[in-house]
Amino acid sequence: MDFETIIGLEVHAQMLTDTKIFCGCSTKFGAAPNSHTCPVCLGMPGVLPVLNKKVVEYAMKMALATNCVINKSCEFARKNYFYPDLPKGYQISQYAYPLAEHGYVLLETNGEQRKIGITRIHMEEDAGKLLHDEHNPVSYVDLNRTGVPLIEIVSEPDMRSPEEAADYLKRLHEILVYLEICDGNMEEGSFRCDANVSIRPRGQKEYGTRTELKNMNSFRNVQRALEYEIKRQQYLVENGETVVQETRLWDDAQGVTSSMRSKEEAHDYRYFPDPDLVPIMIDDAWVKKINEELPELPPAKRERFIKDYQIPAYDVGVLTADKALALYYEEVVKLCNKPKVASNWLMGDVMRFLNEDKRSIRECPIKPESLADMIKLIEEGAISGKMAKEVVEDMYKTGKSPQEIIKEKGLVQITDEGELVKAITSIIEANQAQVVEYRGGKEKVFGFFVGQVMKATKGKANPQLVNELLKKMLAG
């Protein structure tokens, strides 16, 4: 049978606030278990939540960046369920009246744009974390994460392949990090995704039975989990079996999904307005203020890079994928005015060093002005491209300027024509057999002479000048 895949994603993004959504406890990751807690986030009797205004403003930024309509009024609701990491027995979330709705993200595939709808963006508090002991039949609970502010971004079921879902997820991640409202760390859980997936015979209007996938902590795992689940559902349908609506966990090591629990519906949570929190009223002036604070977003930046710097779309995609990398690149170009050369060095040697050390561009020991200075020295002929490879590596290791390294290592390129003529004359006189071969039409021998000159000058000769002088002198 020919099946069509239907995918929708629910993305949870932790907001980069200093304190939790309804109390003053720290949101810092990695603290000792249960050290960032208080009576409010532990749900003690008699306490009252107080909304963190910064959470609302961050959520509004994401809503505007994804073309959503921000509602004039929104309210919090209690989502009731029992789980050991949820001290109150309910989660404060939004349901009937979310912050924002009806947005979209544009994806580009094979030169064509596809609009992926966003149903809603709402605010909520995070739950704690259960830690299971592998050697004993006990579990521990760390409630530091309880009350950490989240936004949930719920897509329409508009994606039709695992690749498209991964691409959509990357675009959301990119926007959140550009807005500086989420660090996007999937391993620490500050950016995580649940996927709803179903299949139906192509041409059928009704959706098939969906399953929810959890425990996917990378873009690659999201794609792999969806690929496996689609094949599993197709196998069931083709063999006359029924797809059960349930929540399934992705096992990265085994490469399979397994049943976790039956999938709840909205009525199972018995939502009702939270009586301790008043509705949030959002006027046009507040929306305008937040809109004016938005930075240049990735699509606009990509368009500008292509127009202003005339570099290939591939380069633009790499350089703008990280806001800090894009800023670093622009600083280098501003200082050296060589967009493509700067792109080559940054995407090549510099990124290779950083990747090997698992460092970000923010931790790069090479300052933008140092990389720009090195590019200028190459353009001026002070050092060769080969020398620059050695220089940039030393710049990364030491943090020194290219001028300091060149001086210390004596790497200044020889551009004195008289000095090079003298060296070439000596080499020609010592290799008369090769001279005869070259003059007899064996042009490959020319490379031999270039190599000899570079060897004699310890690689310091200007290659372009060497080539010009050799051709003239070998011609007789």
N, C-alpha and C positions, 0 to 999 in steps of 0.2 A: 504493500500500500504506500501511496505517496502522502506523507504527513507534513503538516505545517506546525512549527513550534511557536508557542506563545510564552513570552517571558516578561515578568514584571519584577522590579527590584525595590526593596525597602532598605534604604541606607541610613545608618545611624552615625552621626558625626558629633564628636565631643567638642564643645565650645572651649576656646582658649581663654577662659576667664580665670582669675586668681582664686575665686571662691565659688562655692557650690550654688545651685540655682535658688535654694530657699533658706540658706543659712550661711554663716561666715567661715565655714571650714575650708581648708585648703584643698585644691584640686590636684596638687602636685603628685605626679606618678612615682611609684617606687618607695614610698615611705613604709615604715614598719606597720604590719597589719593592725587595723583598727585604731590607728593613732590619729587619723584625720576624721574624727567623728564627734558628734555632740547630741544632746537630747532631741534636736529637731530632725537631723538626718537619721537618727535611730528610731524615730517614731514614738518617743515616750509620751505618756498621757499628759494632756494639758498644754503642749507646745503648739506654737503657731508658725506656719511658714511665711517668710517675707521674700517677695520676688526680687531677683537680681536684675536690674534694668539693663545691664550690659548684655545679658542673654537675649533679651527681646531685640535689642539693636543688632546683634550679630545675626540672629535669625532673619531679621528684615533685610540685612545685606545679602544673604544668600537668596532670599525670595526675589529681590530686585535683579540679582545677577542671573537668575534662571527664568526671568520674564513672567514671574507669578503676579497675581493680583493680591495685594495685601488687604485683608479685611479690616473694615473700620472698627470692628469689635471682635474680640476672641476671648475664649474663657478656658480655664483648666477644668478637667474632670478627673474623677477617681476611677482607675482601672483596677478592678478587684480580682485578685487571685493570690493564692498562697504559694510561696516558695521560700526555702530557708534563707535566701539572700535578700529577701524583701521584708524588712522588719515590721513595717506598718500593716502588712497584709494587703496593701494596695499601692499602686504606682500613680503619682500625679502626672497626668499626660493631658493631651487635648483630643477631643473626639468630634462632637457635633459642630463645634465652632473653632476651627483651626486658625492659625495665624495667616496662612496664605494658601492660594489654590490656583489651578488652571495655568501652570507654567509650561516651559518646554526647554529642551537642550537640543542644539543642532549637531548632528554627527555627519561627517563627510566620509563616504565610502566610494572608492573608484570614481572620484570626481563628482559624485552626486550627493546632495544634502538630504538627510532624513531627520525629521522632527520627532523627537521622543517626548511624549507628554509627561508632565508632572502633575499628579492628581492633587497633592497637598504637601505643605511643609508645616510641621507643628513642633512645638517645644515639649520636652518632658524631662523627668529626672532618670538617671541611670540606677540600676540595681547594684547590689554588691557582687562578690565573686566567690564561688565555691572552689576549694582546692581539695582534690581527692588524693588520699594517701594510697600509693601503689602497693604498699606492703601490708597495710592494715585496713580492716573494713570500717574506716572512719573518714569523715570529710570535715574540713575546716572552712570557716567563713571569714572573709576579709571584707569589712563594710566601709573601707576607705572610699570606694567608688560610689557608694550609695549617695544619691543627691547630686552627683556630678551632672552638669547641664548637657543635654543632648538636643539636637534637632533631628527629626526623622523626615527623610525625603522619600515620598512614595511615588513611584512612577506609574504611568498607565501601562497596560500590558501590550506595549507597542514594539517590543524587541522580538526579532524573529530568528536569532541565532546566538550561540554562546559568544562568538566573536563580537557581535554588535553589543551584547550585554557588557562585555569586558571594556569595550570602547566607551560606552556610556558611563561606566563606573570611573574610568580614568578621567573623563571630562569633568565629572562632579568633583573628584579628588583635586584636580587641577584648580578649579574655581575656588574651592574652600581654602586651599593653601595660598592662592593669590590674594584672597580677601584677608588672610592672616587671622581667620577666626577658628581654624582647626589645624593641628600639625600634621594630620593625615597619616599618623603612624598606625598601620594595620596590625603590626605585631603586638603593640601595647593596647590595642582595642579602641583607639580613639577615632578610627574610621573602620566601620564594619558593615557587612551587607548580608541580608537574607534575600533569597531568590524564590519567586513563585514561578513554577514551570508546568506547562501542560502541552499536550499535543492534540491535534484533531485532523481528520482526513482533509486534504486540501480541497477548498471550496465549501466546506461546511461552515455555517455561520455560528453555531453554538460552540462555546468553549468546552474543552474536555475537562476531566477532573484534575485539579492541580495538586502538586505537592510543594511543600516549603522546604528549602535547603538552608541549613545553618552550619556554622563552624568553618567558614571559608575566610582565611586570613591573608589572602594575596589575590591580585588580579588573575594570576595564572590558575590558582585553585578555584576561583569562581568559574572560569571557563572550563576547567577540567570536570568540575562537579556537574555543571550543566550538560556537558557532552555525555557523561556517564548516565545521568538521570533520563535524558532524552532517549538514549538507546534502551534503557531499562523499561521505560513506558511503552516504547514501540514494540518491544518483545512481548510484553504482557498483552497488548491489544491484538497483535498478530496471532497470538496463541489462544485467543478467546478468553483471556483472564481480565480482571477488573483492576483499574488503577484506584488505589485507596487514597482518600484525602487525608494527608498526615504530614507531620514534620519529620524530616530525615536529616541525619548528621552526615557530613562529609568526612571520610577517613582518608587523609592525604597519603599515609603510608601504604594503605591497601588499594587506594584509587577507586573506592566504592562509596555508595551512600547506604546508610542503614536506618531502619525505623527508630524514631525516638519517642513519639507520642502521637495521638490523634490530634488533628489540627483544630484549634478552637475557632469559633466564630465570634463576632462582636458581641452578640447577646450573652455569651458565656462569661464575659467580663463585667456585666452589670454596671455599665458606665452611668455615672450621674455627676452633675456639676459639683465641684469641690466647694463646700460651704465656707472654707477658711480663706478663699482667694476670690477677690472681686474680679469682674471682667476687665480686660485691658482695652482701653479706648485709644485708637490710633488716628490722629488727624493728618491732614494733607501736609501741614508744615513739618511734622516729624518725619514723614516719608521723604519729603523733599530734602531735608537735612541729611538723612542717611544716604540718599541717592547721590548727593554732592560729595560724599566721603568715599564713594566707590573708586578703587584704582582702575587703571587700564586693564581690562580683562584679556585672557589669552587669545580669543579670536581677533580682537582689535589689534593686539600686539603683533600677532602673526602677519596680519595684513600690512601693518606699518613696516615691519622688518623687511618684507619682500619689496615694498615700494621704496623705502629709504636706503636700504643697504644692497639691494640687487643681488642677494644671495639665493641659492636654490631652496626650494620648499622643504627639502629634507633637512638642511641645516637649520632652517627657521623652526621646524618642528622640534628638533633636539634642543635648541637654544632657549625656546620659550616654554618648554615643558616644566622648567623650574624657574620661579620668579627671580630667585637670587642669581641664577646662572644668566638670565637675560640681562639683569642689571650689571653684572660683572662684564658681560660682552659689550654692552653699550658704553661702559666706561673705557674699555680698551680702545674701541673704535673712535671714540671722541678724542683720544690722545694720539692715535697713530694714523687715523683716516684710511685704514686698509681693511675694509669689512670682511672680504673673503679670506685674506691671509689670517686675520684674527680668528675667524671662525675655524679655519683649519688647525691652528695651533691649540685652540681651546678644546675643540672636539677630539683632537688627536692626543698629543702628549699629555696635556694638562689633565684631561678627564681620565686618561689611562692611569696616571699616577694616583688620582683621587680614588678611582674604583679599586685599585689594588690595595689601598690602605683603608677602604670602606669609609671614606671621608666625604663630606659634602663640600660644595664650592664655598660655603661660608667658612670652612676650616682651611681653605687653600693658603699655603705659605707664600705663594706668588701673588703679589699685589698687582692690581690692574695696570698701574703705572709702570711696573717692572716689565710685564709682558709687552706693553706698548713700546717701551724703550728698546727691548730686544728686537721687535719687529722693525723699528726704525733703523737699528744698526745693520740689520740684514739688507734693508732697502738701500742704505747708504753704501753698502759694500764693505763695511768695517769687519763683518764676520760672514762666513758662508752658512748655507743652510745646514751643512753637516756640523759645523762648529756650534750652531744654534741648538742642535739636539743635545749636545753636551752641556751647553750653558743652561738651557731650560731645566734639565735634570738637576743641576747643581742649585739653581734658583729654588726648586721645589724642596730640596734636601736642607738647604741652609737659610732660605728666606732672604738671601743677599740680592743686591741689584745686579743686572747683567754687566754693568761697567766694572763693578768690584771683581766679579768672577773672571772677566776677560783680562783684567789687569793682573790678577793673581796667577792665572794659568798661561799668560802670554799668548792669548788666542787671537790677537789682532791679525786680520787677513792681509796678506801681501798684495798690494795693488801697485807697487812701484814697477813700472814697465822695464826699467833698466835692470833691476834685480832679477826679474823673471826671464828676460832675454839671456842673461848670463847663465842661468840655470838650464834653460832649454838648449843653448848652444853646447854646453857640456854634455848633455844627454844625447844630442844628435851625433856628436863626435864619437861617443862611446858605443853607439848602436847603429853603425853604418849598414849592417845587413838588413835591419828593419826599415831603414830609410829607403833602401833600394826596393824592398817589397811594397812599401806604401806608394812610392813613385811609379811602381809598375802596375798599380791599380788595386792593390790589396788594402782597401780602406779600413778594414777591421783593425789593422795594426795601429791606427790612430789612437785607439783606446789604450794601447800599451804605452804610448808616449805620454798621454794624459796621466796615467797611473804613475809613471816614473817621475814626472814633475811634481805631482802631489806628494809622492814619497820623499823626494829631495827637499821639499819645503815643509815637511811634516804636516801636510794637509792644510797649510795656511794660505796657499796661493788662491787668488780669485779665479774660480773655475771658468767664468766667461772670458776673462782676459787671457787665461792659459789657452783656451780653445782658439781664440783669435790669433794669438802669436804663433802657436804651433802650425796652424794652417798656412800662415804667411811664410814661416821659416822652412817648413817641409816642402813647400812648393818650389823651393830653390830660388 
